[in-house]
Amino acid sequence: LAREEAAKRVCARCPVMLECREHALLQPEPYGVWGGMTAAERRVVLARRRRREVELQRPAAGIAVAG
């Protein structure tokens, strides 16, 4: 935990933190702190993104879909 917090402090000063984070999410990088996020934190973000994509693909309730 102390190592992760130290790594996050380094990330907080990094000018490419957001790009690094997105890279780690797209790969996905299974270990370490990337873009200020641990592997577990990235898994949560990826799960939320997947859920959101599924929800966006479903037709809204009560609206007829033309077909």
N, C-alpha and C positions, 0 to 999 in steps of 0.2 A: 504493500500500500504506500509506503514512504517513497519507493522508487517511482511509482506511478504519479504521485503528487509532484515529485521533483521534475519528472518528464513533462507534466502538464504546465509547470511554471516556465520551462524552456519554450514550450509551444506558445504560450501566451505572449511571448516577445517576438515570435517569428512572423515576418512579413507575408509569408505564404501559407499561414495556418489553414485558411479555409480551402485553398486548393489542395493542400495535403490531406485534409479531412475527406474531401470529395474523392480523391484518388483512393484512399483507404476504403471508402464505402463502395466504390465501383469495382475494385479488384476482386473480392474483398480481402483485406489484409487480416489474417487470423490472430496475429500476436502483436503485442506492444501498444504504445501510445502513438497515435498518428493524428495530427490535426487537433490535438488537445483532448482526444477521446480514447478511452480504453477499448479493447476488443469487445467487452461486454456491453459498453455503451453504444458501440457501433452496431452490434446485433439488434439492440432495441430500436435504433433509428431505422435499420433496414426492415425490420418486422413492421414498423409503423408505415413505412413507404409502401411495402407490399400490400398491407391492408387497405390503404388509401387507394391504390391502383385498382384493386378488386372492386372496391365500393364505387369508383368512378365508372367502371365498366358495366355495372348492373344498371338496368333501367330503373328510374325512380318509381316508387310505389304509387299506384293510382294513375299512372300515365301510360296510355296505350302506345305500343311500339308498332310503327308501320312496317309492314313486311310483305 
